[in-house]
């Protein structure tokens, strides 16, 4: 059995989602392709694909083998292109994970711009607010906000978003005065779930800090839901500039205590810790690193 050929066929079955599509692309009959995959499984001594009446899916071993095998295939293709003296065209599929709110408000436009520049690339943007395992879930890149990067991956800080204390004009009408951080005790504070569970906010001004305990009855784990609650006047709260900057410009929200600062939110590009990255992943990382700091509400990180 040609092991490398079988590996290539296996990666294409995973990427195309069927034996039929992979066989058609390779110019093979489906029985020949199935025989090659079965031979690969036999040589490895593990089952790579689970076949059902509704289709197929990789086993746990298959997912891990695909993640490593795809690197081998792409490294070989790039080496061939290099020795033949030409630049390999960007092809294949990118799977990118990002926070829901950031993805819906800001990243969709960037993803489409990258696709426009690279017509042979397909991109799957997976939006959720949980920490994903890049290898286990087959992600090439993750865009992460705030949380410390995972120790088993490479993380590159590319942008920073200041955190602002804001409220709607409707909330401020008739609300208690707010002239110093200590005045927050008289206000209803809206929390992003998982942020500072001890209810303490850290303000800074002119080298001095103030730790203030705030109180509020509403917590939500969605940045978009928090944004809406602030606009509706349910209370005041803090949010990164990328989330509320446009609402400040329209007057739907007002910035409070502008002389005081809160810890901002770092933005990282995270990718599996490995020596060789596919060409399309390297191109995407460079594209995003150049454009993310220019998005509304972001700036270059402090060095």
ChimeraX attribute file (.defattr): number of C-alpha atoms within 10 A of each C-alpha:
attribute: neighborCount
match mode: 1-to-1
recipient: residues
	/A:1	10
	/A:2	9
	/A:3	13
	/A:4	13
	/A:5	13
	/A:6	20
	/A:7	20
	/A:8	18
	/A:9	21
	/A:10	27
	/A:11	22
	/A:12	21
	/A:13	22
	/A:14	18
	/A:15	15
	/A:16	13
	/A:17	15
	/A:18	14
	/A:19	22
	/A:20	17
	/A:21	15
	/A:22	22
	/A:23	19
	/A:24	12
	/A:25	12
	/A:26	14
	/A:27	10
	/A:28	13
	/A:29	13
	/A:30	16
	/A:31	12
	/A:32	11
	/A:33	22
	/A:34	18
	/A:35	13
	/A:36	20
	/A:37	24
	/A:38	17
	/A:39	16
	/A:40	22
	/A:41	17
	/A:42	12
	/A:43	11
	/A:44	10
	/A:45	9
	/A:46	12
	/A:47	16
	/A:48	23
	/A:49	20
	/A:50	12
	/A:51	11
	/A:52	8
	/A:53	5
	/A:54	6
	/A:55	10
	/A:56	15
	/A:57	17
	/A:58	18
	/A:59	15
	/A:60	14
	/A:61	12
	/A:62	20
	/A:63	20
	/A:64	16
	/A:65	16
	/A:66	23
	/A:67	18
	/A:68	13
	/A:69	18
	/A:70	18
	/A:71	17
	/A:72	16
	/A:73	17
	/A:74	18
	/A:75	16
	/A:76	12
	/A:77	13
	/A:78	17
	/A:79	13
	/A:80	14
	/A:81	14
	/A:82	12
	/A:83	9
	/A:84	10
	/A:85	9
	/A:86	10
	/A:87	11
	/A:88	15
	/A:89	14
	/A:90	15
	/A:91	14
	/A:92	16
	/A:93	16
	/A:94	19
	/A:95	17
	/A:96	22
	/A:97	26
	/A:98	23
	/A:99	20
	/A:100	17
	/A:101	19
	/A:102	20
	/A:103	19
	/A:104	13
	/A:105	12
	/A:106	15
	/A:107	20
	/A:108	12
	/A:109	11
	/A:110	16
	/A:111	18
	/A:112	12
	/A:113	12
	/A:114	17
	/A:115	14
	/A:116	11
	/A:117	9
	/A:118	16
	/A:119	11
	/A:120	12
	/A:121	16
	/A:122	14
	/A:123	14
	/A:124	12
	/A:125	18
	/A:126	14
	/A:127	17
	/A:128	15
	/A:129	16
	/A:130	12
	/A:131	14
	/A:132	15
	/A:133	14
	/A:134	21
	/A:135	17
	/A:136	11
	/A:137	13
	/A:138	18
	/A:139	21
	/A:140	22
	/A:141	23
	/A:142	24
	/A:143	21
	/A:144	24
	/A:145	20
	/A:146	14
	/A:147	12
	/A:148	10
	/A:149	18
	/A:150	14
	/A:151	8
	/A:152	12
	/A:153	15
	/A:154	15
	/A:155	21
	/A:156	16
	/A:157	19
	/A:158	20
	/A:159	24
	/A:160	24
	/A:161	25
	/A:162	17
	/A:163	19
	/A:164	24
	/A:165	19
	/A:166	23
	/A:167	27
	/A:168	23
	/A:169	16
	/A:170	16
	/A:171	19
	/A:172	17
	/A:173	10
	/A:174	8
	/A:175	12
	/A:176	13
	/A:177	12
	/A:178	15
	/A:179	10
	/A:180	13
	/A:181	19
	/A:182	13
	/A:183	13
	/A:184	20
	/A:185	15
	/A:186	13
	/A:187	19
	/A:188	18
	/A:189	22
	/A:190	24
	/A:191	25
	/A:192	20
	/A:193	14
	/A:194	10
	/A:195	14
	/A:196	11
	/A:197	9
	/A:198	9
	/A:199	14
	/A:200	14
	/A:201	17
	/A:202	15
	/A:203	18
	/A:204	15
	/A:205	12
	/A:206	8
	/A:207	5
	/A:208	8
	/A:209	13
	/A:210	15
	/A:211	13
	/A:212	16
	/A:213	14
	/A:214	21
	/A:215	16
	/A:216	16
	/A:217	9
	/A:218	15
	/A:219	15
	/A:220	14
	/A:221	14
	/A:222	16
	/A:223	21
	/A:224	17
	/A:225	14
	/A:226	23
	/A:227	21
	/A:228	12
	/A:229	19
	/A:230	26
	/A:231	23
	/A:232	16
	/A:233	17
	/A:234	19
	/A:235	23
	/A:236	26
	/A:237	25
	/A:238	22
	/A:239	25
	/A:240	21
	/A:241	22
	/A:242	21
	/A:243	22
	/A:244	25
	/A:245	18
	/A:246	14
	/A:247	16
	/A:248	15
	/A:249	10
	/A:250	9
	/A:251	12
	/A:252	18
	/A:253	26
	/A:254	21
	/A:255	17
	/A:256	18
	/A:257	15
	/A:258	10
	/A:259	10
	/A:260	18
	/A:261	17
	/A:262	18
	/A:263	15
	/A:264	15
	/A:265	21
	/A:266	22
	/A:267	24
	/A:268	23
	/A:269	21
	/A:270	23
	/A:271	23
	/A:272	19
	/A:273	14
	/A:274	11
	/A:275	6
	/A:276	11
	/A:277	16
	/A:278	20
	/A:279	17
	/A:280	20
	/A:281	19
	/A:282	12
	/A:283	15
	/A:284	19
	/A:285	17
	/A:286	11
	/A:287	15
	/A:288	18
	/A:289	17
	/A:290	13
	/A:291	12
	/A:292	22
	/A:293	18
	/A:294	13
	/A:295	14
	/A:296	15
	/A:297	19
	/A:298	22
	/A:299	18
	/A:300	16
	/A:301	14
	/A:302	9
	/A:303	4
